[in-house]
Structure formats: C-alpha cells, structure tokens
C-alpha cells in the first residue's frame, strides 16, 4: 500500500491561527453579553446557570461526542462544530436584534454551543497526532494551550473599548465572522487519511465507551489518568471559584483584579513559548515535578497579601500551567491508539468535568462556612502571621491547604519507579 501523503506542518498552523481568532471572537461576545446581563438584571445567578450549561454537554454526551470524532472525518467534524457554533451565534443575534431576547434563550443556546465545542476539542486533539510529527507535537499542543490566555488578555481590553460603540450586537457579528473564518479554513485544508476501527454490528454505545475501556484496561494507565484528574479537581476547583473574589478581597479593587488576571495570562503564554522549544519525549517525572511547582505556586498565592506579591506569584505560577498541559496531551497522543484518541480525549474531558461541580461546591461551602468565618475566631491568631486578618485571609488559608494536598498527592508519582517512568512501561502507538 502506498504511504499516506505528507501534510505540510503549515496546515496545523493555519487551523490553530483561525481557531484562535474564533476563540477571541467568542470570548469578546461572552464578555459583552455578560456586561449586558449584569447591567439589565444586576443578578449573578444567570452566570452560574450559564456555567452549568457550559459543563453539562461534556458530562452527559462526552463519550458519544468522542465516538463521532473517531468515526467520521475529523476535519469535517471540526468544520461541522464551527458551523454549529456559528448558527448558535446567529440565532442569538436574531434574538437580540428582533427585541425578542429572553434569558432562557441564552441558557439553551449556551448548552447547544458547548455541545459543538466539546465535539470539536477531542477531534482537534486527535487530529494533531496525524497533522504534526512527533517531535513537533509538544509545540503544537503548547500553541493550543496559549489560545485561551491570549484571548483572556485581548478580549477584555477590546470589550472595554468597543462595548460602548458596538454593544452586544456588534460583538455577536464579530463572533460570527470569526467562526466563518475558522469554518472556511477547515473546508480549504486537507487532513491525512484516517484509520477507523468501526466494527459492523457493534452498538454505538459499546463503541462510544471504548476510550474508557482503554483507560480501565491497564492499572498503570488508570492510576496516572486518575492522578491528573485528582490534581485538576483540587487545583482547578480552587482557581475557577476563588481566584477572582480572592484577588478582589486582597486588593480591594476590581481594576487590580483585572491586572492580576492579565499577569497570570502573560505567564501562561510565556510558559507556552518556552515549552514549544522542547522536542523530546514527554517524561512522567518532568510532568510530576512541574505539577509540584504549580502546587508551590498555589501555596504561595495563599500566603501573598499585597498586589505586588500576588502579581509575582501569578506570573511564575502561570508558566508551568501551559507547560504541563501541553506535555500531558503530548504524552497521551503517543500512548493512545490513533483510532481511539477522539474517545480517549472525550473521556478525559468528561471525567474532569464530571467532578468539577463537586469541586466548585466544596470550595464555596468550606470557604464561606468555615475558613472566612474562622478569621474572626480566637484560633485565627495561629494563622494570622502567615495569612493576615484582612478580607481574603480565610480564602488564602484554603488556597494554601489545597496546594499542599495536591503536593502530597503528587509525591507518590515521584516516589514509585513504575509511575515515575510511566512512559517506559506503556507502548507507543503513534
């Protein structure tokens, strides 16, 4: 059989560039809608419902979305996902311009849009394995990891400048244009031929859960997979729930919070640039050491009280985040059979999303009911020299302890040789 034609590396760069523009457009639209909702209602409940709508498709449909990514042409799956998100934006635009907008429209469309987004992500992760040579995959994954931080810097600035003149409708037009650019690019480029292990007569349900069967088939794979998910549960829950209120409490200023978030994003982008120069094989001990470094950053964040201290910690903390994410994806791209990667990355996403609501609940509950009230109790004099007694001190202690627990969970990955040398014990398929 003739070898598959080699696809130029610039194909990936074109797709990554247009997808970054698409993410920027979506972030701008989301911020503009958020500004409009808060100005109109003054409530934060809609934001919580939208957050839930953005998570639910991955939890409920993740494995089947991964099956679609493996069963059908991944380029067309990605294009279909962009088209679906563009149609959602168009419906939202019609709702606003017609004057018929109601808040439940946004909840429903957020769920549909998230479904298309979760369809595209495993397809793109799996496609990188065929589009990018092995020694360039970490760079490619680093570029993927830099997309959201880059949008996190540019989109708020654009929203602040343009919202008064273009409003929600203008932002939705920009989002629609960005989706169109990404969609047309996917129609233009070509992917390598795709392997397919579809077995006639096998139920879709059975095929959809193949990613989970791969994870559960090897105890070593399951332990390492669970470790990554545990670290995400501990650290992700804290950062997603507490980071903004903690910054506001420590600095007393929304403007300072915005500056600190930008510093975090700059650190993440710099980390992406640094890891993009790495061409070696992902090593488990490097990943574990990087997560230890992140844990130390989380603990220092809990101790930091002044804006300057927080800014320095966030800049240093942000760098290994993109590094570790890029390396871990590269590791799985090498170890998971290509025909299963869509379902594997969907399972990875599904597992992390499944427990995030619990992490959010526990973080909110313990912070509000235990740690913040503890600042006003006599026992706090033990912690006051380290965390202070001002607003945010209780959150600081919770953040510190979360980093410590994540660190303790990481130590076995370094202590046991089989886990430390995970990549040597699992064969490479790609």
C-alpha positions, 0 to 999 in steps of 0.5 A, a space after each residue: 500500500 502506498 504511504 499516506 501523503 505528507 501534510 505540510 506542518 503549515 496546515 496545523 498552523 493555519 487551523 490553530 491561527 483561525 481557531 484562535 481568532 474564533 476563540 477571541 471572537 467568542 470570548 469578546 461576545 461572552 464578555 459583552 453579553 455578560 456586561 449586558 446581563 449584569 447591567 439589565 438584571 444586576 443578578 449573578 445567578 444567570 452566570 452560574 446557570 450559564 456555567 452549568 450549561 457550559 459543563 453539562 454537554 461534556 458530562 452527559 454526551 462526552 463519550 458519544 461526542 468522542 465516538 463521532 470524532 473517531 468515526 467520521 472525518 475529523 476535519 469535517 467534524 471540526 468544520 461541522 462544530 464551527 458551523 454549529 457554533 456559528 448558527 448558535 451565534 446567529 440565532 442569538 443575534 436574531 434574538 437580540 436584534 428582533 427585541 425578542 431576547 429572553 434569558 432562557 434563550 441564552 441558557 439553551 443556546 449556551 448548552 447547544 454551543 458547548 455541545 459543538 465545542 466539546 465535539 470539536 476539542 477531542 477531534 482537534 486533539 486527535 487530529 494533531 497526532 496525524 497533522 504534526 510529527 512527533 517531535 513537533 507535537 509538544 509545540 503544537 499542543 503548547 500553541 493550543 494551550 496559549 489560545 485561551 490566555 491570549 484571548 483572556 488578555 485581548 478580549 477584555 481590553 477590546 470589550 472595554 473599548 468597543 462595548 460602548 460603540 458596538 454593544 452586544 450586537 456588534 460583538 455577536 457579528 464579530 463572533 460570527 465572522 470569526 467562526 466563518 473564518 475558522 469554518 472556511 479554513 477547515 473546508 480549504 485544508 486537507 487532513 491525512 487519511 484516517 484509520 477507523 476501527 468501526 466494527 459492523 454490528 457493534 452498538 454505538 454505545 459499546 463503541 462510544 465507551 471504548 476510550 474508557 475501556 482503554 483507560 480501565 484496561 491497564 492499572 498503570 494507565 488508570 492510576 496516572 489518568 486518575 492522578 491528573 484528574 485528582 490534581 485538576 479537581 483540587 487545583 482547578 476547583 480552587 482557581 475557577 471559584 476563588 481566584 477572582 473574589 480572592 484577588 478582589 478581597 486582597 486588593 480591594 479593587 476590581 481594576 487590580 483584579 483585572 491586572 492580576 488576571 492579565 499577569 497570570 495570562 502573560 505567564 501562561 503564554 510565556 510558559 507556552 513559548 518556552 515549552 514549544 522549544 522542547 522536542 523530546 519525549 514527554 517524561 512522567 517525572 518532568 510532568 510530576 515535578 512541574 505539577 509540584 511547582 504549580 502546587 508551590 505556586 498555589 501555596 504561595 498565592 495563599 500566603 501573598 497579601 499585597 498586589 505586588 506579591 500576588 502579581 509575582 506569584 501569578 506570573 511564575 505560577 502561570 508558566 508551568 500551567 501551559 507547560 504541563 498541559 501541553 506535555 500531558 496531551 503530548 504524552 497521551 497522543 503517543 500512548 493512545 491508539 490513533 483510532 481511539 484518541 477522539 474517545 480517549 480525549 472525550 473521556 478525559 474531558 468528561 471525567 474532569 468535568 464530571 467532578 468539577 461541580 463537586 469541586 466548585 461546591 466544596 470550595 464555596 461551602 468550606 470557604 464561606 462556612 468555615 475558613 472566612 468565618 474562622 478569621 474572626 475566631 480566637 484560633 485565627 491568631 495561629 494563622 494570622 502571621 502567615 495569612 493576615 486578618 484582612 478580607 481574603 485571609 480565610 480564602 488564602 488559608 484554603 488556597 494554601 491547604 489545597 496546594 499542599 494536598 495536591 503536593 502530597 498527592 503528587 509525591 507518590 508519582 515521584 516516589 514509585 519507579 513504575 509511575 515515575 517512568 510511566 512512559 517506559 512501561 506503556 507502548 507507543 502507538 503513534 
